[in-house]
Amino acid sequence: MSDSAAIVQKFEFEYTLGATIERAWQAFMFELSAWWPRDAFSSDETLEMVLEPCLGGKLYEDSGNAQGTLWYSVISISEPTRVELRGDVSPRFGGPAQLMLTLEFLADPKGCKLKVTDAGVGAARSESEFKEGWDLIFGALVEYCEGRTG
């Protein structure tokens, strides 16, 4: 058994969406399954990504028959500008860790800016791996909001 201390980390990323704050909010909160990239699923069995857009709602991969992977729970909503989520990560996915994910939809001359704050405590995580994953996911949201996919 190795000695490893839990550490606190915080990463911030920004994405510019060519859409209004309201449109970007709608796409994230209510249209997730229309744009979430298949390459971001943790399993080939995943049918879709689901977000229950309410306090206590879950963000999870649905594999059917009450199976899948729970990633986050919604802990705060301020429509249409902020949603905060909390997630637990098992060792299989790089944990153990507890994560806090904040998405802020901010005014921007080009439409809106999405500020992603990913903070957690637990096993050390690589910022570059997280950026690569969020770029895949939120890059798909950008394309969807700008009408290039979906």
N, C-alpha and C positions, 0 to 999 in steps of 0.2 A: 504494500500500500504506500503510495507516495504522499508526501506532504504538499498540499497546494492550498494557498489562501484564497478566499474569495476577494475579488477586486470590484471596484465600481468604475464603470466606463460610460462615456456619453459621446455620441456621434450626432452631427447635424448635417443634413443635406437639403438642398433646395432645387426645385423644379419649376420652370415657367410653363404655364398652361395657357394656350391661346383660347381661353374661354373665361366667362365671368365666374366670380366666386360661386354664385348660385348654381351654375351649370356644373362646375367641377365638384361641388358638394354633392349634387344629385348623382353624378356619375360614380363617385366613390361610395356613397352611402346606400344607394338604391339600385345600381346597375353593375355591381361588381362582377357578376358572372358573365357579363357581356364582353368584358375586356381583360380579365385576369389571365395572364399568359400561362399556358399549359406547362411551359418549362419551369415555372415557379412552384409547381405542385411537388410535394414530398414523396408521392407515390403514383405509380402507373394506374392504380385502382381508383384514384380520385376522379369523381365525376364533375365537380364544380367547387368553386370557392364561394362561401356563403357568409354574409354579414347580416346579423340581426340588428337593425338600426335603432336601438333603444338602450337605455341604461340597463346594464346587466346582460345585454345581448352578446352573442358569441361571434367571433370571426374564426371560421373553421373550414377545413377541407371535408367535403361530404363524399363518402365512398358508397353510399347507399346502405340499406339494412342497419341503420344506427351505427355505422362504422365511419372512421375517418380520423382526422387529427385536429384537436382544438389548439389554436395558436394564441388567441387573445380574448379577453372579455372587455366590454365597453364600461369604463368607470366614470366618464364625464363627457357630456355633449353640450356644445354651445353653437346651435345652428345659426348660420351656415359657415362658421369660421373655425371651429375647433372640435376635435374628437380625441379623447385620450383612452388608451387601451393598456391592459396589464396582461402579461403572459408568462407562463412557466415553460422552461425549456428543459427537456430530459437529456441525459447524456447522449442518447442516440443522435440528437441534433446539435451537439456542441455544449450542452449544459453540464452540470446543473446551473441554472440561472433563472432569475426573475427579471423580466423586462418591462419597461414602461415606454410605450410608443405614443408620441403626440404628433398629430397632424394638424397644422394650422394653414388655413386658406386665407391669404393676404392680398390686398389690393396691389396691382402692378399695372404700369402703363400698357403692357402687352396682354392683359387679361387678368390673370391672377398668378400668384406664386404659392407653391405648396412648400412649406417648411416642415421637414421631417426631423423630429428629435427622437433618437433611439438611445435610451439609457438603461443600464442594467447592473445587477450585482450578481456575481457568481464567477464561473470559469472565464478566463481571459478570452476575448473575442478579437478577431482581426477586422480592423476598420475597412480594409480593402475588400474583404469578402462581403461584409455587410453592404458596402456601397455598390458592389456588383449586383447583389440581390435586389436592393432597392431600386437601382437603375433599371433593371429588367422589369420590375413591377410598375414603378411609377413612370417609366418611359412608355409603357403600354397605356397607362392612364392619359398621358400627354397626347399620344396619337389618337386615342379614342375621343377625347374632348375636342380635338382639332378636326375630327371627322375623317381621319386617315385610316381608321379600322373600325370594325364592329358593325 
